[in-house]
């Protein structure tokens, strides 16, 4: 079976570098499915989303967001400000982060100093992290 190399890179580390058979990437324009031999592509990642990949027939996930994906026929490189595996996420911490983000967003109704776009992004990131942690 044909494979492609998947690399997920943040400014701090390489989260993943391995051969996979398929990748589904959350982009600003929706999910993009990548198989070996895919045409070249560069796209912006969603603010936060769950990247899915298949490794030896088993589907795995990672949380990614705010960055770019570069696709070649035999390689997918994710450059992201956020990248985590579900097993690395503390679910209680992620839930507290979500509650705080939701409070901040709600306060935007009365507080004009709160940036609604930033608050929505924090809610989205925290929601995705909680979802991923629940799927450990």
C-alpha positions as CSV (number, residue, x, y, z in Angstrom):
1,X,0.0,0.0,0.0
2,X,1.3,3.5,-0.9
3,X,2.2,5.8,1.9
4,X,3.1,9.4,2.5
5,X,5.2,11.1,5.2
6,X,3.2,13.2,7.7
7,X,5.1,15.8,9.7
8,X,3.4,18.0,12.3
9,X,5.7,20.8,13.5
10,X,5.2,23.6,16.0
11,X,7.7,26.3,16.9
12,X,8.7,24.2,19.9
13,X,8.9,20.7,18.6
14,X,8.2,18.0,16.0
15,X,5.0,16.4,17.3
16,X,4.9,13.7,14.6
17,X,7.0,12.4,11.8
18,X,5.9,9.1,10.3
19,X,4.6,7.2,7.3
20,X,0.8,7.1,7.0
21,X,-1.8,6.0,4.4
22,X,-4.2,8.9,4.6
23,X,-4.7,12.3,6.3
24,X,-7.7,14.5,6.8
25,X,-6.8,18.1,7.6
26,X,-9.0,20.9,9.1
27,X,-8.5,23.9,6.9
28,X,-10.2,27.3,6.8
29,X,-12.3,26.0,3.8
30,X,-13.3,22.7,5.5
31,X,-11.8,19.2,5.8
32,X,-9.3,18.2,3.1
33,X,-8.6,14.5,2.5
34,X,-5.1,13.6,1.4
35,X,-4.0,10.3,-0.1
36,X,-0.6,9.3,-1.6
37,X,-0.2,10.9,-5.0
38,X,-2.3,14.0,-4.1
39,X,-1.6,17.1,-6.2
40,X,0.5,19.8,-4.6
41,X,-1.4,22.2,-2.3
42,X,-0.8,24.9,0.3
43,X,-3.6,25.9,2.6
44,X,-4.3,27.7,5.8
45,X,-5.3,25.6,8.8
46,X,-8.5,26.2,10.7
47,X,-8.2,28.2,14.0
48,X,-8.4,24.8,15.7
49,X,-9.5,21.3,14.5
50,X,-8.9,17.6,14.7
51,X,-6.5,16.2,12.2
52,X,-7.1,12.5,11.4
53,X,-4.6,10.1,10.0
54,X,-4.4,6.4,9.3
55,X,-1.4,4.4,10.4
56,X,-1.5,0.7,9.6
57,X,-5.3,0.7,9.2
58,X,-5.8,2.4,12.6
59,X,-7.2,5.9,12.7
60,X,-5.4,8.4,15.0
61,X,-6.0,12.0,15.7
62,X,-4.1,15.2,16.7
63,X,-5.3,18.7,17.6
64,X,-3.9,21.3,15.3
65,X,-4.6,25.0,14.5
66,X,-3.5,28.3,13.3
67,X,-0.9,27.5,10.7
68,X,-0.4,26.1,7.3
69,X,-0.3,22.8,5.5
70,X,1.9,22.0,2.5
71,X,1.1,18.9,0.5
72,X,3.2,17.0,-2.1
73,X,2.5,13.7,-3.7
74,X,4.5,11.8,-1.0
75,X,4.6,14.3,1.9
76,X,2.3,16.4,4.1
77,X,3.8,19.0,6.4
78,X,1.7,20.8,9.0
79,X,3.2,24.0,10.5
80,X,1.0,24.9,13.4
81,X,1.1,27.1,16.5
82,X,-1.0,24.4,18.2
83,X,-0.4,20.6,18.0
84,X,-1.2,18.0,20.6
85,X,-1.9,14.3,20.8
86,X,-5.0,13.4,22.8
87,X,-3.0,11.5,25.4
88,X,-1.0,14.7,26.1
89,X,-4.1,16.7,27.0
90,X,-5.2,17.0,30.6
91,X,-9.0,16.9,30.3
92,X,-9.7,18.8,33.5
93,X,-7.3,21.6,32.5
94,X,-8.9,21.7,29.0
95,X,-12.4,21.9,30.6
96,X,-11.3,24.8,32.8
97,X,-9.8,26.5,29.8
98,X,-13.1,26.1,27.9
99,X,-15.1,27.5,30.8
100,X,-12.8,30.5,31.1
101,X,-12.9,31.1,27.3
102,X,-16.7,30.9,27.4
103,X,-16.9,33.4,30.3
104,X,-14.6,35.8,28.4
105,X,-16.8,35.5,25.3
106,X,-20.0,36.1,27.3
107,X,-18.4,39.2,28.9
108,X,-17.8,40.6,25.4
109,X,-21.5,41.5,25.4
110,X,-20.9,44.2,28.0
111,X,-17.2,44.8,27.8
112,X,-16.1,46.6,24.6
113,X,-12.5,46.0,25.4
114,X,-12.9,42.2,24.8
115,X,-11.8,41.2,21.3
116,X,-14.7,38.9,20.1
117,X,-12.6,37.3,17.4
118,X,-9.9,36.3,19.9
119,X,-12.5,35.1,22.4
120,X,-14.2,32.9,19.7
121,X,-10.8,31.4,18.7
122,X,-10.1,30.6,22.4
123,X,-13.5,28.9,22.7
124,X,-12.9,26.9,19.5
125,X,-9.4,25.8,20.6
126,X,-10.6,24.8,24.0
127,X,-13.6,22.9,22.6
128,X,-11.4,20.9,20.2
129,X,-8.9,20.1,23.0
130,X,-11.7,18.8,25.2
131,X,-13.2,16.7,22.3
132,X,-9.8,15.2,21.6
133,X,-9.1,14.4,25.3
134,X,-12.4,12.6,25.5
135,X,-11.4,10.4,22.6
136,X,-8.2,9.1,24.3
